[in-house]
Structures are given as C-alpha cells and as structure tokens.
Amino acid sequence: MPSETRSSSGGRRERLRRMVRQTGFASLGELAESLSVSESTVRRDLEQLERSGDVRRTHGGVFWTGESATIRAFEGRKDTTWTVKAAIGAAAAELIEEHDTILLDGGSTTYELARCLVGRRLQVVTNSLPVAHLLSSSDSIDLVTIGGCVRGRTAVAIGPMAESMLRQINVRLAFLSVAGINERGYFNNNMMLVESEKAMLASADQSYVVTDHTKFGKVSLSHLCRLEDVQGVVTDSGLASHWKKRIDDAGVELVLADNRRSDETDTESKTD
C-alpha cells in the first residue's frame, strides 16, 4: 500500500507539473479543482516541485520556472555545479529591492537568479531569450528585451544592435556572467559578447559578476574589465582564501552564497 500511495502521488505531481508548465501560472484553486484534490495536497506537491526548481510559489498561485518547452539553452548541460549556481542566484536576488530596475546577462547562473525573481515587482532588461521567456509569465515584471544577433549555444542577443539599445537605457543593477577571472580582471569566451557586456557595464549604476568558484584563476578569449571595475562578485563558499583577499584588496564587495539553497531545502524537508 505505501508503494501504491507513493506511485499515486508521483503521478499526480507529474500532472501538476505539466499543468503549470503549459499555463505558465496557475492559482491553487484551479490546480486543486483540476486534480480533484484539496489545496493542502496541492501545496505539498508544489513544495516538492519548488525544491527541484520547476516552480516558484507566490501569493495565491504558482509560476513555472523550469525548462521551457521551446527554449532549451541549458538542456543537457547541467553539471555538478548546478546546485551551487542556484545558491548563487538566490544570494544575488537578495541584492535586488522591490521596484528595482535591473539588467540580466545570459548564462546558467543568471538564469538561476531570474528564477528567484518570478512574481516580484521589478523592471528587468535582458538579452537572454531563456530569461525573457521565463519572466514573460510574470505580470508583476516589466520586461524589456535586448535585440541583436542571437548566439545559439546560450541564446543571447549580442552585436552592434544590442549595444545600440543598451546605450539608450539605465539600470540600477546589472548582473553579468563570465568564463574566467584572474588578476587582470574578468573574461568571456566570445569577443562580440564581451563588447555587449561592456555596454551593459556602462548602462548600470552598479554591476555584479555572478559565477561559481571554478572560474577563478582561469582566463578566456576576451577581456571584459578589471577586477575593480564592478561593484561586487557573487560566488560560492568554495572560493579559495587568496582569491577572497584579492577581491577585497580590489575594493570589490564579495557575496558568498554559503550553500543557502541546500539549507533552505533541508529546512523545508523538516517542516513537510
């Protein structure tokens, strides 16, 4: 009997997952009625889906935050650092105030940051198709998309058109991803992408680099800027102590995620 119960709840949870994915947003009442279960049962199932990153609960309902059926830039590329990236995204989200105007670069870590923003009242500018698709379901977000040449691997818009649009905007905070960091500063692996990211830096009052600790001590094709040219770096607690000192010596704010996403999951499990 217990195995049958687990099988039944697993099937219901998968139906719930498909329903939210298809609609983008659904209320608890709608989901409970469609599944012929109580709202408390729906809440328990949604807690499980939220832990896996597929949904984000908000007042009165739930948003889909998992992989898009049409834009799968990160499909097949999830690695052992993905939970770390989710924790970094959650830490970066705490820097953002309600009604803020922010800019999100493309990349897996900024996508994890975007997942934490669904349902918040913000104005978001992005050149990332996955981020734009994710946030387009949230009525509380005023979304501005940057156009240009779309880079297939990461589905970001870059190039002269993107740079022209970026020169016309101003945001309070920009969050950028990088492929490498060393004593000279921050690097990325595409020259056109770096030029667009330089325009992002110029459009922001404050800029933060979001990246996991494995990018430190590495270099890539094109130099973005010096260490001290950004306001802060958001990374994980695996960062080596000598890099912590170099970031501090550069006068850059260092935000460590401290595996907070794992801590949150443990807390939810205990209260389930």
Buried (B, 14 or more C-beta within 10 A) or exposed (E): EEEEEEEEBEEBBEBBBEBBBEBBBBBBEBBBEEBEBEEEBBBBBBBBBBBEBBBBBBEEBBBBBBBBEEBEBBEEEEEEBBBBBBBBBBBBBEBBEEEBBBBBBBBBBBBBBBBBBBBBBBBBBBBBBBBBBBBEBBEBBBBBBBEBBBBEEBBBBBBEBBBEBBEEBEBBBBBBBBBBBBEEBBBBEBEBBBBBBBBBBEBBEBBBBBBBBBBBEEBBEBBBBEBEBBBBBBBBEBBEEEBBEBBEEBEBBBBBBEBBBBEBBEEEEEEE
